[in-house]
Amino acid sequence: MRRHLLLLLPLALAAACATSTAAQGRHAATEAADFTLRTIDGTTFTLSEHLGKKVLVLDFWATWCVPCLAAMPHLQAMSERYRDELLVIGISMDGPETVAQVGPTAATRGVRFPILLDEETRAVSVYNPHRSAPYTVLIGKDGRVASAREGYNSGDEVMLEKAVQELIAKAAQPPPAAAPQQLQEQQPSPGEAPASVPAASSAP
């Protein structure tokens, strides 16, 4: 029995570690839900403290997910290219059995963006309830979820960077001009005599 379970384990991990690149729209155009998680450095990270400051990329990953690890260097490179406009946030879905490997795994991939631990699935349950890995969520500077994508195949980083560029460009656009203030005094319609102004009364 144990041998059969060991044989099935890689299949289960492969199923959870999705490689499809189909875009997921179930969160699009919704307000980004807040969460607070512990980082691998022992500090805390609260999403709402970063909303509205930069474009955000939430990268849900796990140490046992091969496509996740393949995508990490591209995410790191992108975070460096757009460091003033973009913040990449890695969210580990590892449980108690593998959570100790999260920090060393990120280090071997040269990752320097924040890595959060979500053992209690606080963020996963909201943004990635199916626990797809990798799963990438884009949040615009307006604080709304712009898009989400599951899986990673070679070349997907090009599409992701294009989406990031579009959000950065959108955030750089000036706000629309305010509509001119309407005249408080209504203009008379054609054929209508203007309202008469009452004459000032003379002193007795």
Secondary structure, DSSP 8 states (H G I E B T S, - for coil): -HHHHHHHHHHHHHHHS-----EE-SSTTSB----EEEETTS-EEEGGGTTTTSEEEEEEE-TT-HHHHHHHHHHHHHHHHTTTTEEEEEEE---TTTGGGHHHHHHHTT--S-EEE-TT-TTHHHH-TT--SSEEEEE-TTSBEEEEEE---TTHHHHHHHHHHHHHHHHHS----------SS----TT-------------
